[in-house]
Amino acid sequence: MRKELLIALAVVLAGCTVPSFGGSDHPATPTGDDAIGYESGYWYDDSVSVTTDDGLNETEREAVVARTMARVEQVRDLEFKEPVPVSVISRAEYQNRSGGNEGGGSSRPQDPWNDQVWEALLLIGEDSGSSDEIDDTLSTTVQGYYSPSEDEIVIVSPTETPQIDRRTLSHELVHALQDQHFGLNGSAETQDTQLSRQGVTEGEANYVRILYERRCGDGWGCIALPDRTSDDGGSSDGDDASQQPSYNEGLFTVLYQPYVTGPRFVDQVRADGGWDAVDALHDDFPDSTEQVLHPEKYPDEEPVNVSVADRSTDEWSRFDHDPVGDTVGETSMYAMMYHNGQTEGDRYSYESEMSAGWGGDLVVPYRNGSGGYGYVWEIRWDTEEDASEFAQAYRAALTEEHDASQPRSNVYVVPADDQFNDAFRVVRSGKTVRIVNGPTVSDLDEIHQPAES
Protein backbone atom coordinates (compact mmCIF):
# COMPACT_ATOMS: atom_id res chain seq x y z
CA MET A 1 0.00 0.00 0.00
CA ARG A 2 2.76 2.47 0.82
CA LYS A 3 4.19 2.12 -2.68
CA GLU A 4 0.79 2.83 -4.20
CA LEU A 5 0.26 5.90 -2.02
CA LEU A 6 3.65 7.28 -3.02
CA ILE A 7 2.75 6.81 -6.67
CA ALA A 8 -0.54 8.58 -6.05
CA LEU A 9 1.28 11.43 -4.30
CA ALA A 10 3.51 11.88 -7.33
CA VAL A 11 0.39 12.20 -9.48
CA VAL A 12 -1.08 14.76 -7.10
CA LEU A 13 2.07 16.86 -7.22
CA ALA A 14 2.18 16.95 -11.01
CA GLY A 15 0.76 19.99 -12.74
CA CYS A 16 0.06 22.29 -9.81
CA THR A 17 1.09 25.94 -10.02
CA VAL A 18 4.12 26.78 -7.87
CA PRO A 19 3.76 30.13 -6.08
CA SER A 20 6.79 32.24 -5.21
CA PHE A 21 7.71 32.58 -1.55
CA GLY A 22 9.45 35.56 -0.08
CA GLY A 23 11.38 35.92 3.16
CA SER A 24 10.08 36.98 6.59
CA ASP A 25 8.10 40.23 6.45
CA HIS A 26 6.44 40.24 9.84
CA PRO A 27 7.17 41.84 13.23
CA ALA A 28 8.40 39.78 16.18
CA THR A 29 4.87 39.82 17.61
CA PRO A 30 1.66 40.55 15.71
CA THR A 31 -0.17 43.83 16.05
CA GLY A 32 -3.67 43.43 17.43
CA ASP A 33 -5.15 40.17 18.63
CA ASP A 34 -3.82 37.92 15.87
CA ALA A 35 -2.49 37.85 12.34
CA ILE A 36 -2.42 35.44 9.44
CA GLY A 37 0.64 33.26 9.88
CA TYR A 38 0.74 33.54 13.68
CA GLU A 39 -0.82 31.09 16.15
CA SER A 40 -0.39 30.59 19.91
CA GLY A 41 2.97 32.34 20.08
CA TYR A 42 4.46 30.92 16.85
CA TRP A 43 5.01 32.57 13.51
CA TYR A 44 4.93 30.35 10.44
CA ASP A 45 8.72 30.62 10.01
CA ASP A 46 9.67 30.13 13.68
CA SER A 47 11.66 27.09 14.74
CA VAL A 48 10.35 24.54 17.24
CA SER A 49 12.46 22.46 19.61
CA VAL A 50 11.24 18.86 19.43
CA THR A 51 12.71 15.37 19.48
CA THR A 52 10.82 13.12 17.08
CA ASP A 53 12.68 9.82 17.62
CA ASP A 54 10.71 8.95 20.75
CA GLY A 55 7.46 10.53 19.63
CA LEU A 56 6.11 13.90 20.76
CA ASN A 57 5.22 14.76 24.33
CA GLU A 58 2.31 17.11 25.04
CA THR A 59 4.43 20.27 25.05
CA GLU A 60 6.13 19.33 21.77
CA ARG A 61 2.80 18.45 20.19
CA GLU A 62 1.31 21.82 21.15
CA ALA A 63 4.28 23.60 19.58
CA VAL A 64 4.10 21.58 16.37
CA VAL A 65 0.33 22.09 16.07
CA ALA A 66 0.59 25.84 16.69
CA ARG A 67 3.31 26.36 14.09
CA THR A 68 1.54 24.12 11.58
CA MET A 69 -1.65 26.14 12.04
CA ALA A 70 0.34 29.31 11.40
CA ARG A 71 1.85 27.79 8.26
CA VAL A 72 -1.52 26.62 6.94
CA GLU A 73 -2.82 30.17 7.48
CA GLN A 74 0.16 31.61 5.63
CA VAL A 75 -0.22 29.30 2.65
CA ARG A 76 -4.03 29.49 2.47
CA ASP A 77 -4.24 33.21 3.36
CA LEU A 78 -7.04 32.50 5.79
CA GLU A 79 -7.16 32.91 9.57
CA PHE A 80 -8.20 30.25 12.06
CA LYS A 81 -11.06 31.54 14.19
CA GLU A 82 -10.35 29.26 17.15
CA PRO A 83 -7.86 26.61 18.32
CA VAL A 84 -8.13 23.05 17.01
CA PRO A 85 -7.59 20.17 19.47
CA VAL A 86 -5.35 17.40 18.11
CA SER A 87 -5.02 13.89 19.53
CA VAL A 88 -2.90 10.96 18.35
CA ILE A 89 -3.99 7.31 18.37
CA SER A 90 -2.53 4.06 17.07
CA ARG A 91 -3.77 2.23 13.98
CA ALA A 92 -5.17 -0.54 16.21
CA GLU A 93 -7.14 1.97 18.28
CA TYR A 94 -8.52 3.60 15.14
CA GLN A 95 -9.66 0.23 13.80
CA ASN A 96 -11.35 -0.52 17.12
CA ARG A 97 -13.14 2.83 17.02
CA SER A 98 -14.26 2.43 13.41
CA GLY A 99 -15.31 -1.20 13.74
CA GLY A 100 -12.72 -2.31 11.20
CA ASN A 101 -10.75 -4.55 13.54
CA GLU A 102 -10.41 -8.10 12.28
CA GLY A 103 -11.59 -10.69 14.74
CA GLY A 104 -13.33 -8.06 16.85
CA GLY A 105 -16.73 -9.45 15.98
CA SER A 106 -18.13 -6.06 14.99
CA SER A 107 -19.49 -5.19 11.58
CA ARG A 108 -21.64 -2.45 10.13
CA PRO A 109 -25.34 -2.98 9.45
CA GLN A 110 -25.84 -4.56 6.05
CA ASP A 111 -26.99 -2.33 3.19
CA PRO A 112 -28.36 -4.45 0.32
CA TRP A 113 -29.48 -1.32 -1.57
CA ASN A 114 -25.93 0.02 -1.73
CA ASP A 115 -24.57 -3.48 -2.35
CA GLN A 116 -26.37 -3.48 -5.71
CA VAL A 117 -24.78 -0.17 -6.68
CA TRP A 118 -21.27 -1.53 -6.09
CA GLU A 119 -22.12 -4.83 -7.76
CA ALA A 120 -23.20 -2.90 -10.86
CA LEU A 121 -19.68 -1.44 -10.91
CA LEU A 122 -18.16 -4.93 -10.65
CA LEU A 123 -16.11 -3.73 -7.66
CA ILE A 124 -17.79 -5.38 -4.64
CA GLY A 125 -19.22 -8.84 -5.20
CA GLU A 126 -21.97 -10.89 -3.62
CA ASP A 127 -19.54 -12.58 -1.24
CA SER A 128 -19.06 -9.39 0.80
CA GLY A 129 -21.12 -6.39 1.86
CA SER A 130 -20.41 -2.83 0.75
CA SER A 131 -20.59 -1.47 4.31
CA ASP A 132 -17.91 -3.84 5.59
CA GLU A 133 -15.74 -3.38 2.49
CA ILE A 134 -15.81 0.40 2.80
CA ASP A 135 -15.13 0.26 6.54
CA ASP A 136 -12.25 -2.22 6.12
CA THR A 137 -10.67 -0.14 3.35
CA LEU A 138 -10.84 3.07 5.36
CA SER A 139 -9.59 1.47 8.57
CA THR A 140 -6.51 0.29 6.68
CA THR A 141 -5.72 3.45 4.72
CA VAL A 142 -6.85 6.46 6.79
CA GLN A 143 -3.95 8.47 8.28
CA GLY A 144 -6.08 10.95 10.20
CA TYR A 145 -9.40 12.76 10.20
CA TYR A 146 -11.15 15.94 11.28
CA SER A 147 -14.50 15.58 13.05
CA PRO A 148 -16.86 18.53 12.38
CA SER A 149 -19.19 17.38 15.17
CA GLU A 150 -16.36 17.33 17.73
CA ASP A 151 -14.28 20.15 16.20
CA GLU A 152 -11.13 18.09 16.65
CA ILE A 153 -8.43 16.31 14.67
CA VAL A 154 -7.36 12.73 15.28
CA ILE A 155 -4.02 11.60 13.82
CA VAL A 156 -3.40 7.89 13.30
CA SER A 157 0.22 7.39 14.34
CA PRO A 158 2.36 5.20 12.03
CA THR A 159 4.35 4.01 15.05
CA GLU A 160 3.70 2.75 18.58
CA THR A 161 5.05 6.02 19.95
CA PRO A 162 2.70 8.99 19.35
CA GLN A 163 4.22 10.57 16.24
CA ILE A 164 2.64 13.12 13.93
CA ASP A 165 3.12 13.17 10.17
CA ARG A 166 3.29 16.86 9.25
CA ARG A 167 1.57 16.10 5.92
CA THR A 168 -1.44 14.56 7.64
CA LEU A 169 -1.61 17.34 10.23
CA SER A 170 -1.51 20.14 7.65
CA HIS A 171 -4.15 18.37 5.55
CA GLU A 172 -6.55 17.92 8.46
CA LEU A 173 -5.98 21.47 9.68
CA VAL A 174 -7.26 22.69 6.32
CA HIS A 175 -10.48 20.79 7.02
CA ALA A 176 -10.75 22.54 10.38
CA LEU A 177 -10.20 25.87 8.62
CA GLN A 178 -12.89 24.99 6.07
CA ASP A 179 -15.31 24.08 8.83
CA GLN A 180 -14.71 27.31 10.72
CA HIS A 181 -15.31 29.46 7.63
CA PHE A 182 -17.67 27.51 5.37
CA GLY A 183 -19.03 24.55 7.34
CA LEU A 184 -18.52 20.86 6.62
CA ASN A 185 -21.82 19.40 7.77
CA GLY A 186 -23.59 19.30 4.42
CA SER A 187 -24.49 16.00 2.78
CA ALA A 188 -24.64 14.80 -0.81
CA GLU A 189 -27.49 12.78 -2.28
CA THR A 190 -25.53 10.47 -4.59
CA GLN A 191 -22.18 8.71 -4.74
CA ASP A 192 -21.06 10.98 -7.57
CA THR A 193 -22.00 14.24 -5.86
CA GLN A 194 -20.38 13.07 -2.64
CA LEU A 195 -17.12 12.52 -4.52
CA SER A 196 -17.45 15.82 -6.40
CA ARG A 197 -17.94 17.75 -3.13
CA GLN A 198 -14.90 15.97 -1.73
CA GLY A 199 -13.05 17.07 -4.86
CA VAL A 200 -13.28 20.55 -3.32
CA THR A 201 -12.83 19.77 0.38
CA GLU A 202 -10.18 17.06 0.04
CA GLY A 203 -8.75 18.66 -3.07
CA GLU A 204 -8.17 21.97 -1.28
CA ALA A 205 -6.71 20.22 1.77
CA ASN A 206 -4.28 18.23 -0.36
CA TYR A 207 -3.46 21.29 -2.48
CA VAL A 208 -2.50 23.33 0.59
CA ARG A 209 -0.50 20.37 1.89
CA ILE A 210 1.40 20.22 -1.39
CA LEU A 211 2.26 23.93 -1.20
CA TYR A 212 3.26 23.43 2.45
CA GLU A 213 5.60 20.56 1.53
CA ARG A 214 7.23 22.60 -1.21
CA ARG A 215 8.08 25.29 1.31
CA CYS A 216 9.71 22.62 3.48
CA GLY A 217 12.26 22.35 0.69
CA ASP A 218 12.37 26.09 0.05
CA GLY A 219 13.21 27.90 3.27
CA TRP A 220 11.12 26.37 6.03
CA GLY A 221 12.60 24.09 8.65
CA CYS A 222 10.20 21.15 9.00
CA ILE A 223 10.03 18.23 11.42
CA ALA A 224 11.19 14.93 9.98
CA LEU A 225 8.63 12.59 8.49
CA PRO A 226 8.01 9.46 10.59
CA ASP A 227 9.10 6.02 9.44
CA ARG A 228 5.95 4.23 8.28
CA THR A 229 7.46 0.76 7.90
CA SER A 230 5.78 -0.36 11.12
CA ASP A 231 2.40 1.15 10.27
CA ASP A 232 -0.30 -1.51 10.36
CA GLY A 233 -1.76 0.13 7.28
CA GLY A 234 0.98 -1.25 5.05
CA SER A 235 4.64 -1.91 4.48
CA SER A 236 7.34 -0.01 2.63
CA ASP A 237 9.95 -2.74 2.55
CA GLY A 238 9.85 -2.80 -1.25
CA ASP A 239 8.60 -6.37 -1.45
CA ASP A 240 5.14 -5.38 -2.68
CA ALA A 241 5.06 -8.05 -5.37
CA SER A 242 4.75 -10.80 -2.77
CA GLN A 243 2.13 -9.00 -0.67
CA GLN A 244 -1.56 -8.69 -1.46
CA PRO A 245 -3.24 -5.46 -0.32
CA SER A 246 -5.48 -5.94 2.69
CA TYR A 247 -8.15 -3.69 1.19
CA ASN A 248 -10.36 -3.57 -1.91
CA GLU A 249 -8.20 -1.92 -4.57
CA GLY A 250 -11.09 -0.99 -6.84
CA LEU A 251 -13.01 0.60 -4.00
CA PHE A 252 -9.87 2.45 -2.91
CA THR A 253 -9.42 3.85 -6.43
CA VAL A 254 -12.91 5.35 -6.19
CA LEU A 255 -12.44 6.77 -2.69
CA TYR A 256 -9.00 8.20 -3.45
CA GLN A 257 -10.03 10.21 -6.52
CA PRO A 258 -10.80 13.48 -4.67
CA TYR A 259 -7.29 13.48 -3.17
CA VAL A 260 -5.65 13.04 -6.58
CA THR A 261 -7.67 15.08 -9.07
CA GLY A 262 -9.15 17.51 -6.53
CA PRO A 263 -5.86 19.45 -6.12
CA ARG A 264 -5.63 19.92 -9.90
CA PHE A 265 -9.18 21.22 -9.97
CA VAL A 266 -8.56 23.63 -7.07
CA ASP A 267 -5.28 24.75 -8.64
CA GLN A 268 -7.09 25.64 -11.87
CA VAL A 269 -9.79 27.56 -10.01
CA ARG A 270 -7.16 29.45 -8.00
CA ALA A 271 -5.16 30.22 -11.15
CA ASP A 272 -8.29 31.75 -12.69
CA GLY A 273 -9.60 33.67 -9.68
CA GLY A 274 -7.27 33.45 -6.69
CA TRP A 275 -8.21 32.20 -3.23
CA ASP A 276 -11.51 34.12 -3.42
CA ALA A 277 -12.57 31.79 -6.23
CA VAL A 278 -11.60 28.79 -4.09
CA ASP A 279 -13.70 30.22 -1.24
CA ALA A 280 -16.64 30.45 -3.64
CA LEU A 281 -16.40 26.74 -4.45
CA HIS A 282 -17.80 25.98 -1.00
CA ASP A 283 -21.04 27.68 -2.03
CA ASP A 284 -21.08 26.19 -5.53
CA PHE A 285 -19.69 22.65 -5.49
CA PRO A 286 -19.15 20.80 -8.76
CA ASP A 287 -22.24 18.85 -9.83
CA SER A 288 -20.29 15.75 -10.85
CA THR A 289 -16.88 14.12 -10.70
CA GLU A 290 -16.77 14.76 -14.45
CA GLN A 291 -16.41 18.46 -13.64
CA VAL A 292 -13.60 17.74 -11.19
CA LEU A 293 -11.78 15.45 -13.63
CA HIS A 294 -12.25 17.99 -16.44
CA PRO A 295 -12.14 21.49 -14.85
CA GLU A 296 -13.06 23.12 -18.16
CA LYS A 297 -16.55 21.61 -17.75
CA TYR A 298 -17.17 23.44 -14.46
CA PRO A 299 -19.69 24.96 -13.94
CA ASP A 300 -21.50 24.97 -17.29
CA GLU A 301 -21.66 21.30 -18.34
CA GLU A 302 -24.18 19.89 -15.91
CA PRO A 303 -25.00 16.17 -15.78
CA VAL A 304 -28.10 14.83 -17.50
CA ASN A 305 -30.96 13.96 -15.17
CA VAL A 306 -31.55 10.24 -15.83
CA SER A 307 -34.74 8.46 -14.78
CA VAL A 308 -35.58 4.76 -15.02
CA ALA A 309 -39.14 3.63 -15.68
CA ASP A 310 -40.37 0.87 -13.36
CA ARG A 311 -41.23 -2.09 -15.62
CA SER A 312 -41.00 -4.81 -12.99
CA THR A 313 -43.59 -7.50 -12.34
CA ASP A 314 -45.32 -8.05 -9.01
CA GLU A 315 -42.51 -10.42 -7.98
CA TRP A 316 -39.95 -7.63 -7.94
CA SER A 317 -40.01 -4.20 -6.32
CA ARG A 318 -37.81 -1.22 -5.66
CA PHE A 319 -36.45 -0.51 -2.20
CA ASP A 320 -38.21 1.94 0.10
CA HIS A 321 -35.24 4.24 -0.23
CA ASP A 322 -34.89 7.97 -0.90
CA PRO A 323 -33.55 8.51 -3.48
CA VAL A 324 -34.74 5.40 -5.29
CA GLY A 325 -31.45 5.08 -7.18
CA ASP A 326 -27.83 6.23 -7.11
CA THR A 327 -25.65 8.09 -9.60
CA VAL A 328 -22.14 6.63 -9.65
CA GLY A 329 -20.52 9.01 -12.16
CA GLU A 330 -17.36 9.07 -14.23
CA THR A 331 -14.91 8.37 -11.38
CA SER A 332 -16.57 5.13 -10.31
CA MET A 333 -16.95 4.02 -13.92
CA TYR A 334 -13.26 4.64 -14.53
CA ALA A 335 -12.37 2.50 -11.49
CA MET A 336 -14.67 -0.23 -12.77
CA MET A 337 -12.96 -0.27 -16.17
CA TYR A 338 -9.47 -0.16 -14.70
CA HIS A 339 -9.98 -2.97 -12.19
CA ASN A 340 -11.82 -5.14 -14.70
CA GLY A 341 -9.02 -5.05 -17.26
CA GLN A 342 -10.58 -2.68 -19.79
CA THR A 343 -8.11 0.20 -19.60
CA GLU A 344 -4.38 0.40 -18.99
CA GLY A 345 -1.90 3.02 -17.88
CA ASP A 346 -1.63 5.01 -14.68
CA ARG A 347 -4.20 3.84 -12.15
CA TYR A 348 -4.50 7.35 -10.72
CA SER A 349 -4.94 9.20 -14.01
CA TYR A 350 -8.71 8.68 -13.87
CA GLU A 351 -8.79 8.96 -17.65
CA SER A 352 -10.04 6.32 -20.07
CA GLU A 353 -11.94 6.28 -23.34
CA MET A 354 -14.52 3.98 -21.77
CA SER A 355 -15.50 6.42 -19.02
CA ALA A 356 -14.98 9.73 -20.84
CA GLY A 357 -18.08 11.20 -22.42
CA TRP A 358 -20.28 10.34 -19.43
CA GLY A 359 -23.44 12.43 -19.41
CA GLY A 360 -25.41 11.02 -16.48
CA ASP A 361 -26.52 7.73 -14.96
CA LEU A 362 -28.84 6.09 -12.46
CA VAL A 363 -28.63 2.67 -10.75
CA VAL A 364 -31.99 1.51 -9.35
CA PRO A 365 -31.76 -1.57 -7.07
CA TYR A 366 -34.54 -4.18 -6.92
CA ARG A 367 -35.43 -7.09 -4.65
CA ASN A 368 -37.98 -9.89 -4.50
CA GLY A 369 -39.65 -11.71 -1.63
CA SER A 370 -37.22 -14.64 -1.75
CA GLY A 371 -34.03 -12.78 -0.90
CA GLY A 372 -33.05 -12.12 -4.50
CA TYR A 373 -31.57 -8.84 -5.67
CA GLY A 374 -31.01 -7.08 -8.98
CA TYR A 375 -30.80 -3.64 -10.53
CA VAL A 376 -31.43 -1.53 -13.60
CA TRP A 377 -28.58 0.78 -14.55
CA GLU A 378 -29.14 3.39 -17.24
CA ILE A 379 -26.21 5.49 -18.49
CA ARG A 380 -26.49 8.47 -20.82
CA TRP A 381 -23.47 9.39 -22.96
CA ASP A 382 -22.44 12.50 -24.89
CA THR A 383 -22.27 10.64 -28.21
CA GLU A 384 -23.34 7.31 -29.67
CA GLU A 385 -19.65 6.45 -30.04
CA ASP A 386 -19.11 6.99 -26.30
CA ALA A 387 -22.09 4.74 -25.54
CA SER A 388 -20.84 2.04 -27.90
CA GLU A 389 -17.35 2.06 -26.37
CA PHE A 390 -18.75 1.66 -22.87
CA ALA A 391 -21.17 -1.13 -23.82
CA GLN A 392 -18.42 -3.08 -25.56
CA ALA A 393 -16.09 -2.65 -22.58
CA TYR A 394 -18.73 -3.74 -20.04
CA ARG A 395 -19.49 -6.85 -22.09
CA ALA A 396 -15.77 -7.57 -22.33
CA ALA A 397 -15.41 -7.21 -18.56
CA LEU A 398 -18.13 -9.82 -18.07
CA THR A 399 -16.69 -12.32 -20.55
CA GLU A 400 -12.94 -11.76 -20.13
CA GLU A 401 -12.67 -11.05 -16.40
CA HIS A 402 -15.64 -13.03 -15.08
CA ASP A 403 -15.93 -15.87 -17.63
CA ALA A 404 -19.51 -15.03 -18.54
CA SER A 405 -21.29 -17.13 -21.14
CA GLN A 406 -23.68 -15.60 -23.68
CA PRO A 407 -26.84 -17.70 -24.05
CA ARG A 408 -28.42 -15.19 -26.42
CA SER A 409 -27.90 -11.72 -27.87
CA ASN A 410 -27.05 -9.07 -25.25
CA VAL A 411 -27.52 -11.54 -22.36
CA TYR A 412 -24.63 -12.81 -20.23
CA VAL A 413 -24.39 -15.26 -17.35
CA VAL A 414 -21.48 -15.16 -14.87
CA PRO A 415 -20.74 -18.64 -13.42
CA ALA A 416 -21.47 -19.70 -9.85
CA ASP A 417 -17.82 -19.67 -8.72
CA ASP A 418 -17.48 -15.93 -9.47
CA GLN A 419 -18.36 -13.20 -6.96
CA PHE A 420 -20.64 -11.58 -9.56
CA ASN A 421 -22.63 -14.76 -10.25
CA ASP A 422 -25.73 -13.32 -11.94
CA ALA A 423 -27.42 -12.77 -15.29
CA PHE A 424 -26.91 -9.49 -17.18
CA ARG A 425 -28.64 -7.85 -20.12
CA VAL A 426 -26.55 -5.11 -21.77
CA VAL A 427 -28.33 -3.08 -24.47
CA ARG A 428 -27.33 0.13 -26.23
CA SER A 429 -29.85 2.41 -27.90
CA GLY A 430 -28.36 5.57 -29.38
CA LYS A 431 -26.58 7.47 -26.60
CA THR A 432 -28.07 5.30 -23.85
CA VAL A 433 -26.79 2.03 -22.36
CA ARG A 434 -29.11 0.03 -20.11
CA ILE A 435 -27.85 -2.83 -17.94
CA VAL A 436 -30.35 -5.11 -16.22
CA ASN A 437 -29.11 -7.57 -13.59
CA GLY A 438 -30.84 -10.43 -11.80
CA PRO A 439 -30.13 -13.84 -10.28
CA THR A 440 -31.15 -15.75 -13.45
CA VAL A 441 -31.88 -15.06 -17.10
CA SER A 442 -35.61 -15.47 -16.52
CA ASP A 443 -35.47 -12.77 -13.82
CA LEU A 444 -34.22 -10.11 -16.25
CA ASP A 445 -37.61 -9.52 -17.90
CA GLU A 446 -39.28 -9.76 -14.49
CA ILE A 447 -37.10 -6.93 -13.18
CA HIS A 448 -37.29 -4.74 -16.28
CA GLN A 449 -39.38 -5.74 -19.27
CA PRO A 450 -37.93 -4.52 -22.57
CA ALA A 451 -39.76 -1.50 -23.97
CA GLU A 452 -40.95 -3.39 -27.04
CA SER A 453 -42.60 -6.22 -25.03
N, C-alpha and C positions, 0 to 999 in steps of 0.2 A: 504493500500500500504506500509506503513512504516514497518509493520510486515513482509511482503514479502521481502522487501529489506534487512532487518536484517537477515532473513534466508539465502538470497542469499549471503550476506557478510560472514556469517559463512562458507558457501560452498567455497567461494573464499579463505578464510584463511586456509582451510584444505589442508595439503599436501605440502606446500611450504617450501623450505629449509630456516632455520633460520641462518643467518650469525652471527658471533661473533662481538661485538662492544667493542673497547677499549676506554680509556679515552682521554682527550684532548692532542694532540701532535702537536700543532701549536703555532707559535709566536703570540704576541698580535696584530700585524699588519702583513699582508702578505708581502713577499719580491717580488719586481717587481710590475707589474700593477695589478695583480689579482691572485687568487689561488682557487683551487677547495675547496668548503666549505666556501667561503667568498664572500659576495655580499653587496655592498652599505654600507659598514661600519659595517656589522654584520657577525660574525662567526656563524657556524651552531649550536654551543653550547652556544651562548650568550643568555642572558635573554632579554626580551622586556617588557616595562612598558605599559600595556594597561588595559583598563576597558571594559569588554565585555558586561556587563549588559545593557548598553544603546547603544549598537552598537559600531562601530569603526569610529572615526573621520579620517580625511585625513592623519594626522601625524601618528596615530596608524596603519592605514592600510599600509602605506609605510613601517613601521618597520616590520609588520607581513609578508608582501610580501617579503621584502629583506631577512629576516631570513629563510623563507620557501624556497626561491630560493637557499640559501646557503645549506640548509638541503637536498634538492633534489639533488644538485650537489654532496654532500658528499655520499649520498646513491647510486646514479647512477654512480659516478666516471666520471662525464662528466661536462664540464664547459659551462655555459651560455655565448653566444657570445655578447649579448646585453640585455638591460633591457626589461621587459615585462609589459606593462600597464595592470592594473586590475581595472575593474569597478564592481559595485554591483547594481543589480536591483531587484525589487520585482517580485514575481511569476506572478502577474497581468500584469506587464509591459512586461515580457517575452512572455506571451501569446498574448499580443497585437502585439508584434514585429513579432512573428512567425505565426500569423493568426489563432491561436488556441483558441481564446477567444470566449466563447459561447455567442450567442446573438449579436456578433459584425458584423454579416452579411458578413464576409469574409470567403472564402474557396479557396482551391487550385484548379487549373485547373483539370478537370477530366482526368483520365488515364485508359481508358477501356482495353488497352493492359495489363497493370500491374494488373488491377482488375481480369483478368482471371487467372493470376499466383497465386494470393492469394486465389481465389475461388477453384483452384485445390487442394490447401492445406487445404481446409475446415476451414479456419481461418477468412476470411473476406467475408461476403455473398453479395448477390445481392442488399440488402437493404441499403448498404453503399458503398462509394468509398474508394479505397485503399489510395489515397492521403490524404483525410480527416482523415481516421483512423490513419494513420501514424503520421500526424501532431498533432492530438488530443492526441495520446499516448505520444509523445515526449514532448508536452507542459505541460503535467501533471507530467512527471517523471524526466525531465532533471533538474539537480542541478547546472549546469554551462557548459560553452563551451569555447574552444579556436578557434579563427577565423584565419586561415592561411592568408587570404586575407588582414585582418586588423592588423595582428600581435598583437592581444590583447586577454585578457581573460575577460569573463563576468561571474560573479558569481550570481546565483539566490538565493537571501536571503530567508531563511526560516521564517523570521520575518519581521514586518513592519520597524523596525530599521535596518540599513544596516550592517548585521552581515556576517561574513565569516566562513564557515565550513572548518577547516584546511584540512580535507580529500579531499574535492572538490578542494581546491586551489592547494594542492600538486599534485593531479591527472592532473589538467589542465596545471600546470607548466611543467609536463613531456611532454605534447603535444607540448608546446612551445619549449622545449629543442629538441624534435624530429625534429620539423620544422626547427630549426636553423642549425641542423647538417645533416639531411637526406632529408628534404622536406616532406610536407604533401599534396601536390596538385595533386597527382596522382589519377586516377580513375580506378574503376574495371568494367568489362563488364557485370558480372552477379551478381545475389543476393548472390550466394554462395561465389564467390571470393571477393565480398565486405565484407562479414562477416569474411572471412579468413584473409584478410588484417587487418581488425579491431582486429582480434585475436592477432596480433602483436602490433598495435598501442595502442589499449585500454588495451590489456593484459599487456603490459609493463607499462603503466601508472598506472594501478591498482596494479601491482606487486610492483612497487616502493612505492606506497601509503601504501601498507601493511607493507613493511619494515620500512617505516617512522613511522607508527602507533605503531609498536612493540618497536621502540626506545623511543616513548613517555612513555612507561611503563618500560623502561630500561635505565634511566639516563637523558633523555631530559625533560626539563620543556616545556609543551605544553599548548597553550591557550585552554580554555574549549570549548567543543562542544556546539553549540547552541541548544536550545530547539526547536524541529521541530513540536510540537503539533499544532502550528498555521499555519504551512505551507499549502498553498492551494493545494499542491500536494498530501496531504493525512493526516491521523490522526494516532496518536499513543496512543489513549486512551484505547486500549485493547479490544474495542468492535467491532472487525473486523467482527464477525459473522453476525452482523445486518447491515453491510455496504457493498454495492456492489462497486467494483472498478469502477472508472470513466474512465477507459481505457480498451482497448482490451487486455485481458490477454494472449491469444495465440500469438498475434503480439508481445507483450512485451517479451514473452519467447524467441522468435526469436531474437529480437533486443538486448536482455540482454546477450546472449551467449558469445560474446567476452569478456565481463567484468568478467565472471565467469570462463570459461575454458581457456581464454587467459593467465591469470597469471600462471596457471599450466604449460601451454606450454612454456612460457618464462622461468619459473623456471627450467624446464628440459633442455632447451637449454643453460642456464647459468651454470647449474651444469656440463654440458658436456664440455663447452668451454669458460666460463667466459663471462664478458661483451662484449668482442670482438665478440663473437658468436652472442650475441643479436644485436650488431651493424649490423652484416652481414645480419640479417633477413630483414632489411629494403631494401636490394638489392635483396633479394630472398624470397619473401613472400610465405607462404604456398599456394598451388594450390586449396585447398578445406577446408571446415570446418572439413571434416573427418580427415585431417592431424592435425588440432588444437585439436580436441577431442581425437585423438589417436597419441600422439607425436612420437611414434615409427614408424609411417608411413611417417613421414617427413624426407627427401624430396623425397624418392624413389618411394612410391606408388602413382603415379599420377592418376587422375580421367580418366575414359574412355570418349572419345569424342563421344557423342551420336548425331545422326542426325535423323530427322523424314521426311520420304518421303511425299510429298504433293499428297494426293489421294482425294482431295475435288472435288466436282462438280462445275459447273459454278456459282451456287447460293452462294457458300461460297468461301472466299479468306482469305489469310493471311494479316496481317497489313503491311503497308509500314514502317517497323521498323527495325533498325539495332542495335543489332542482331535480327533475326527473332523470336527467342525464348529465354527463360531464364532457367538457371540451378539453382534449389533451394537448393540442397545439403542435407547432413545428418542432420544439425541443424534444418532446417525448417521442415524436415520430422519427426524429433523427436517431435517438438512442435505440429505438426498436430496430431500425435498419442496420445500425452499426453492430449491434450485439446479436443479430440474426444473419450476419454474413453477407449483407447486401450493399455495403459500401466500405471502402478502405480508406487508409490515410490516417491522419491525426485524430485520435478519439475525441480530443477536446476542441476540434475545429467547429463542431456543430454545423457543418456544411455538407450537404449531399444533394445530388440531383433528385433523389427519391423523396426528399422532404421539402425541398425548395418549391415555391409555387403554391404552398398551402394557403387556402382562402378561409377555411372555417371547418369545424367538425363537431359532431355530437355522438357520444356513446350512450345508449340507453340500455341498462341492464334489465333482464327479465328473470322470472322464476316460475316454477310450477308447484303443485301441491305435493310432489313426491321428492322434494329436495334437489330438483334439477335446476340448473342455471344456464343462461344464455344472454345474448346481447344483439343489438342492431347498432352498427357503427356507420354513420354516413359522413363522408368527407367531401368537401367542395374544394376544387382546385382553380387556379387562375386560368389555365388553358386545358384543352383536351389532351395535349401532349403530357402535361404534368400529371393529369389523372391516369393516363395510360402507363406512364413510368412507375407510378406508385402501385397500381394494380398488379403489374407484372412482377414487381419486387416483392409484394406481399405473397403472391402465389409461389414465388421462388423460395421465400422463407419457409413456407409450409412444406414444400416438397423437398428442398435441399437440406434444410436444417432440422426438420421434424418428421421426415420420411412419410409425408402424407401421400395417400393414394388418391386417384381422381376417378370416382365411379361414373361420373357424367360431367358434362360441360359446366364449368364454373363451380363445381362442388368438390370439396376435398375432405378427406378423413384422416386425422392424425391417429396413429396406432396407440393401443392401450398402454404400452410401456413408456410413453412420452408424457411429460408434465402438462402438455396442452392437448391431451386426448379428447377430441371433440370433432364435430362436423362443422365445416365452414362453407358458406356460399359467397363468392367474391364476384361482383358484377360491376362493370363500368358502363355508365350512360352519359355521354358527353363529358362534362367537366366534373361529374359526380361519381364517386366510388361508394358502393354500399356493401358492407360485410355483415352477414348474418351468421351467428354462432349458436350451436345447440348441442346437446349430448349425442344425438344421432341424426342421420340424414333426414329421417321422417319428421324430426322436430323442427327443421328449418322452416318449412311452410307453416307449421303451427305457431312459430314465434313471429314470423313476418311473411305473410303471403305475398308473392310477387304481384306487382301492380296489374299485370295483364290477366291474372286468374280471377 
